[in-house]
Amino acid sequence: YGAESDYMLSLMLYNKGEYDAAEKNIMELIQSGTSHTYWLAHSFIVLADIYIAQGKTIEARQYLLSLQRNYNTKGDDIPEMINDRLNKLKSDYEKKIFFVCIVRIGANNACMGAE
């Protein structure tokens, strides 16, 4: 139950906005070399959530993509959680690009839709 309790503690800290403490707890779990891949994967997702909350979307996306490539267990909720977050990151990025284009068009600058 060690990995599960570490995940639960990290999630609690994240939900309280204590991002540094949650990240530290997750990094300790990663360093422990736990064999509990389900709880480790959940912890990586919380780590991505922390990075998203901190505006570190590139780091969040990289952790999620790595987890997506390397998590091979079938039949649980991890792949769906990864995809939900990646889709949200993509949607947020597309909204930013759209806003930048609108601002540029309003300022008579060309916007090709790619940044």
C-alpha positions in Angstrom: 0.0 0.0 0.0 3.0 2.3 0.1 2.7 3.5 -3.5 -1.0 4.0 -3.2 -0.7 6.0 -0.1 2.1 8.1 -1.7 -0.2 8.8 -4.6 -3.1 9.7 -2.3 -0.8 12.0 -0.3 0.4 13.7 -3.5 -3.2 14.1 -4.8 -4.2 15.6 -1.5 -1.3 18.1 -1.6 -2.1 18.9 -5.2 -5.8 19.6 -4.3 -4.7 21.9 -1.5 -2.4 23.8 -3.9 0.7 22.6 -2.3 2.4 21.9 -5.6 6.0 21.8 -4.4 5.3 19.3 -1.6 3.2 17.2 -4.0 6.0 17.2 -6.6 8.6 16.3 -4.0 6.5 13.4 -2.8 6.0 12.1 -6.4 9.7 12.4 -7.1 10.5 10.3 -4.0 8.0 7.7 -5.2 9.7 7.6 -8.6 13.1 7.3 -7.0 11.9 4.5 -4.8 11.7 2.2 -7.8 8.3 0.9 -6.9 6.9 -2.0 -8.9 3.3 -0.7 -8.5 3.0 0.6 -12.0 -0.7 1.6 -11.6 0.0 3.9 -8.7 3.2 5.2 -10.3 1.2 6.1 -13.4 -1.4 7.9 -11.4 1.4 9.8 -9.7 2.8 10.8 -13.1 -0.6 12.1 -14.0 -0.8 14.2 -10.8 2.7 15.5 -11.7 1.4 16.5 -15.1 -1.5 18.2 -13.4 0.9 20.1 -11.1 2.9 21.3 -14.1 -0.3 22.4 -15.9 -1.4 24.3 -12.8 2.1 26.0 -12.7 1.9 26.9 -16.4 4.6 24.4 -17.4 2.6 22.8 -20.1 5.5 21.6 -22.2 6.8 19.5 -19.2 3.3 18.3 -18.5 2.8 17.2 -22.1 6.2 15.4 -22.2 5.4 13.4 -19.1 2.0 12.5 -20.4 3.4 11.4 -23.8 6.1 9.4 -22.2 3.5 7.7 -20.0 1.3 7.1 -23.0 4.2 5.3 -24.8 5.4 3.3 -21.9 2.3 2.3 -19.9 1.4 -1.1 -21.2 -1.2 -2.3 -18.8 -4.6 -2.8 -20.4 -8.1 -2.5 -18.9 -7.7 0.3 -16.4 -8.4 4.0 -16.4 -4.8 5.3 -17.0 -5.0 5.6 -20.9 -8.2 7.5 -20.7 -6.8 9.9 -18.0 -3.7 10.5 -20.2 -5.8 11.2 -23.3 -8.2 13.5 -21.5 -5.3 15.7 -20.3 -3.5 15.6 -23.7 -6.7 16.7 -25.4 -7.2 19.5 -22.9 -3.7 20.7 -23.5 -4.2 20.6 -27.2 -7.5 22.5 -26.9 -5.9 25.1 -24.7 -3.0 25.5 -27.1 -5.4 25.9 -30.1 -7.4 28.5 -28.2 -4.2 30.5 -27.6 -3.2 30.3 -31.3 -6.7 31.4 -32.2 -6.5 34.4 -29.8 -3.0 35.3 -31.2 -4.4 35.2 -34.7 -7.4 37.4 -33.8 -5.1 39.9 -32.1 -2.7 40.0 -35.1 -5.5 40.3 -37.6 -6.9 43.2 -35.6 -3.4 44.8 -35.7 -3.2 44.2 -39.4 -0.5 41.5 -39.0 -0.6 38.3 -40.9 -1.5 35.2 -39.0 -1.0 31.9 -40.7 -2.3 29.9 -37.8 1.0 28.3 -36.9 3.2 29.4 -34.1 
